[in-house]
Amino acid sequence: MERAAPTGFDESFVGWGLEDQEFAYRLAGHGARWAYSRAASGAHLHHDRTMTAERSPAGRPTSAAS
């Protein structure tokens, strides 16, 4: 039985972090190939890293490294 191709981030992650690496891992498992480009760029937007019970999808606080 074939597994379905990944369609996006795993929404069961609680808090923030590593969901992009996990998504890339699943894509690679389905044969995705990666290429380096000097023309590519990226930016990290500042965000509040405080996770409270009210902001957590699971309804509980999570710890986050600063």
Buried (B, 14 or more C-beta within 10 A) or exposed (E): EEEEEBEEEEEEBEBEEEBEEBBEEBBEEEEEEEEEEEEEEEEEEEEEEEBEEEEEEEEEBBEEEE
